[in-house]
Amino acid sequence: MKILFSSFLFLLIRNSFLVAELRTDSLFNGKDLSGWAMDVPAHDKKPDLAKPFIVRDGMLVSLGKPFGHLITEKEYENYRLIVEYRFAEKPGNCGLLVHASKLRNLYKMYPKSIEVQMNHTHAGDFWCILENIEVPNMVKRRGAKDKWGITEGKARRILNLTDGSEKPVGEWNRMKIECLREEVKVWVNGDLVNYGHSCTTQKGKLAIQAEGSEVEFRRLGLTLIKRLSN
């Protein structure tokens, strides 16, 4: 009886972990920006300026200006994030920040974080923002080692593995980001576009940028994970 009970308990615990890993929570309810907070430095002096993040036709939209960030109220760690997005009219710049913490730590604008680039044709680049991450072939992808850094004026950009994984402007892209302990892995439309390790932070908030271009998001789904995908 004890053996049967122990086996049952083991299966129950194992299955509960599997269910937890498979459950995906939406970070956007399709109606409003509940669960998010906006940080727009220009609002400090001009609070009547338009907000750069809105909800339109069931989508979360970054209008691009004024520059700023939409940041989750909660912190996350060990997760898979599925983002479906498209540039609404013409290609441009945007980014999704993982492990975000202290606000306005770089150029009095960007929160301390690792940025996963969404700039059209360069999706998947890493930008180090007061945090660091390493990748294979660091010199080839980041430049001369003596110029590396995580502050203003330093070589903070780490090139992705393949440019041009995005679909034409107006079509939906699917970005998958997995963060597990000190590792970060990124896919765009099924292509593995970056993998980093030895990240100097393992948890934090998520942030969407307003960085000049209008971008629509129709899905932001987060699933807790215990292993990285192949």
C-alpha positions as CSV (number, residue, x, y, z in Angstrom):
1,M,0.0,0.0,0.0
2,K,2.8,2.4,0.9
3,I,4.5,1.7,-2.4
4,L,1.3,2.3,-4.4
5,F,0.7,5.5,-2.5
6,S,4.2,6.7,-3.1
7,S,3.9,5.9,-6.8
8,F,0.6,7.8,-7.0
9,L,2.1,10.8,-5.2
10,F,5.1,10.8,-7.5
11,L,2.8,10.7,-10.6
12,L,0.6,13.5,-9.1
13,I,3.5,15.8,-8.5
14,R,5.1,15.1,-11.9
15,N,1.8,15.7,-13.7
16,S,1.3,18.9,-11.8
17,F,4.6,20.2,-13.0
18,L,3.8,19.2,-16.6
19,V,0.4,21.0,-16.4
20,A,2.1,24.1,-15.0
21,E,4.7,24.1,-17.8
22,L,2.0,23.6,-20.5
23,R,-0.3,26.4,-19.2
24,T,0.0,29.6,-21.1
25,D,-1.1,32.9,-19.6
26,S,-1.9,35.9,-21.9
27,L,-0.2,39.1,-20.8
28,F,-2.7,41.1,-22.8
29,N,-6.5,40.8,-22.4
30,G,-7.4,42.4,-25.7
31,K,-9.4,45.2,-24.0
32,D,-7.1,47.4,-22.0
33,L,-3.5,47.7,-20.6
34,S,-4.3,46.0,-17.3
35,G,-1.1,44.5,-15.8
36,W,1.1,47.0,-17.6
37,A,2.6,50.3,-16.6
38,M,3.8,53.1,-19.0
39,D,7.1,54.9,-18.6
40,V,7.5,57.9,-21.0
41,P,10.1,60.4,-20.0
42,A,8.6,63.1,-22.2
43,H,5.5,63.0,-20.0
44,D,7.5,64.4,-17.1
45,K,7.5,67.9,-18.6
46,K,4.5,67.5,-20.9
47,P,1.9,65.2,-19.2
48,D,-0.7,66.1,-21.9
49,L,1.4,64.5,-24.7
50,A,-0.3,61.5,-26.4
51,K,0.3,58.1,-24.9
52,P,2.5,55.9,-27.2
53,F,0.7,52.7,-26.2
54,I,-3.0,52.0,-26.9
55,V,-5.5,49.2,-27.5
56,R,-7.0,49.2,-31.0
57,D,-9.2,46.6,-32.6
58,G,-8.3,44.0,-29.9
59,M,-4.5,44.6,-30.4
60,L,-1.9,46.2,-28.3
61,V,-0.3,48.9,-30.3
62,S,3.0,50.7,-29.9
63,L,2.6,54.0,-31.8
64,G,6.3,54.6,-31.7
65,K,6.2,58.2,-30.3
66,P,6.8,59.7,-27.8
67,F,9.6,57.3,-26.9
68,G,9.1,55.1,-23.9
69,H,8.3,51.7,-22.6
70,L,5.3,49.6,-21.6
71,I,6.3,47.4,-18.7
72,T,4.7,44.5,-17.0
73,E,3.8,45.0,-13.3
74,K,5.0,41.5,-12.5
75,E,8.4,40.0,-12.7
76,Y,9.0,36.7,-14.5
77,E,11.7,34.0,-14.7
78,N,12.1,30.7,-16.5
79,Y,9.5,31.2,-19.2
80,R,8.7,31.0,-22.9
81,L,7.2,34.1,-24.4
82,I,5.3,33.9,-27.7
83,V,4.9,37.3,-29.4
84,E,2.9,37.8,-32.6
85,Y,3.5,41.2,-34.1
86,R,3.7,43.2,-37.3
87,F,4.7,46.7,-38.5
88,A,1.5,48.4,-39.3
89,E,2.5,50.5,-42.3
90,K,6.2,50.7,-42.9
91,P,9.2,48.9,-41.4
92,G,11.1,50.5,-38.5
93,N,12.4,50.0,-35.0
94,C,11.0,48.4,-31.8
95,G,12.2,46.0,-29.2
96,L,11.1,43.6,-26.5
97,L,13.1,43.8,-23.2
98,V,13.5,40.8,-20.9
99,H,14.7,40.9,-17.3
100,A,13.9,44.6,-17.1
101,S,14.4,46.3,-13.7
102,K,15.6,49.8,-12.9
103,L,13.9,52.4,-15.1
104,R,15.8,55.0,-17.2
105,N,19.2,53.6,-16.5
106,L,20.6,54.1,-20.0
107,Y,20.4,57.5,-21.8
108,K,17.8,58.4,-19.2
109,M,15.4,56.3,-21.2
110,Y,16.0,52.5,-21.2
111,P,15.5,50.3,-18.2
112,K,18.2,47.9,-17.1
113,S,17.6,44.8,-19.2
114,I,18.5,42.6,-22.2
115,E,16.8,43.8,-25.3
116,V,15.6,41.4,-27.9
117,Q,15.7,43.5,-31.1
118,M,12.6,43.7,-33.3
119,N,14.1,46.3,-35.8
120,H,12.9,45.1,-39.2
121,T,15.4,42.7,-40.9
122,H,17.5,42.6,-37.7
123,A,15.0,40.8,-35.4
124,G,16.8,38.8,-32.7
125,D,19.9,41.0,-32.1
126,F,20.7,41.3,-28.4
127,W,21.3,44.8,-26.9
128,C,23.0,44.9,-23.5
129,I,21.4,47.6,-21.3
130,L,23.3,47.6,-18.0
131,E,23.2,43.8,-18.1
132,N,25.4,41.5,-20.0
133,I,25.0,38.2,-22.0
134,E,27.5,36.1,-23.9
135,V,27.1,34.3,-27.2
136,P,29.3,32.0,-29.3
137,N,31.7,33.8,-31.6
138,M,31.6,37.0,-29.5
139,V,34.2,38.9,-31.3
140,K,32.6,38.2,-34.7
141,R,29.2,39.2,-33.5
142,R,30.0,42.0,-31.1
143,G,33.2,43.5,-32.4
144,A,36.6,44.1,-30.7
145,K,36.7,43.0,-27.1
146,D,38.2,46.2,-25.8
147,K,35.0,48.0,-26.9
148,W,32.5,45.7,-25.2
149,G,30.4,47.2,-22.4
150,I,26.9,47.7,-21.1
151,T,26.8,51.5,-20.7
152,E,26.6,54.5,-23.1
153,G,29.2,54.5,-25.9
154,K,30.1,50.9,-25.5
155,A,29.6,48.0,-27.9
156,R,26.3,46.8,-26.6
157,R,24.9,45.2,-29.7
158,I,25.3,41.4,-30.3
159,L,24.3,40.5,-33.9
160,N,21.8,37.7,-34.5
161,L,22.6,34.5,-36.3
162,T,20.5,35.3,-39.4
163,D,19.0,38.6,-40.6
164,G,15.9,38.7,-42.6
165,S,13.8,36.1,-40.9
166,E,10.8,38.4,-40.7
167,K,7.9,38.4,-43.1
168,P,7.0,41.3,-45.4
169,V,5.6,44.4,-43.7
170,G,1.9,44.0,-43.0
171,E,2.2,40.2,-42.4
172,W,2.3,38.7,-38.9
173,N,5.6,37.6,-37.4
174,R,6.0,35.0,-34.6
175,M,8.8,35.6,-32.1
176,K,9.6,33.0,-29.5
177,I,11.8,34.0,-26.6
178,E,12.9,31.5,-23.9
179,C,14.6,32.6,-20.7
180,L,15.9,29.8,-18.4
181,R,18.2,30.7,-15.6
182,E,21.2,32.5,-17.3
183,E,20.2,31.5,-20.8
184,V,18.1,33.3,-23.4
185,K,17.1,31.8,-26.8
186,V,15.2,33.5,-29.6
187,W,13.4,32.3,-32.7
188,V,11.7,34.3,-35.4
189,N,9.1,32.6,-37.6
190,G,10.7,29.2,-36.8
191,D,14.3,30.3,-37.4
192,L,16.7,30.2,-34.4
193,V,18.1,33.7,-34.5
194,N,20.0,34.0,-31.2
195,Y,21.2,32.1,-28.2
196,G,22.9,33.7,-25.2
197,H,24.3,32.3,-22.0
198,S,25.9,33.6,-18.8
199,C,23.3,36.4,-18.5
200,T,24.0,38.7,-15.5
201,T,20.4,38.5,-14.5
202,Q,17.8,35.7,-14.5
203,K,14.5,37.4,-13.8
204,G,12.7,40.7,-14.2
205,K,9.8,42.5,-15.9
206,L,9.0,42.5,-19.6
207,A,8.9,45.7,-21.6
208,I,7.8,46.8,-25.1
209,Q,9.4,49.8,-26.6
210,A,8.0,52.8,-28.4
211,E,11.0,53.6,-30.6
212,G,9.8,55.4,-33.6
213,S,7.6,52.9,-35.6
214,E,4.0,51.7,-35.2
215,V,3.8,48.1,-34.2
216,E,0.8,45.9,-33.6
217,F,0.7,43.0,-31.2
218,R,-2.0,40.4,-31.3
219,R,-0.5,37.8,-29.0
220,L,1.7,37.9,-25.9
221,G,1.6,34.5,-24.3
222,L,3.8,33.4,-21.4
223,T,4.4,29.8,-20.3
224,L,6.6,28.7,-17.4
225,I,9.3,26.2,-18.5
226,K,11.9,23.9,-17.0
227,R,13.9,23.3,-20.1
228,L,14.8,25.1,-23.4
229,S,13.4,24.0,-26.7
230,N,15.7,22.5,-29.3
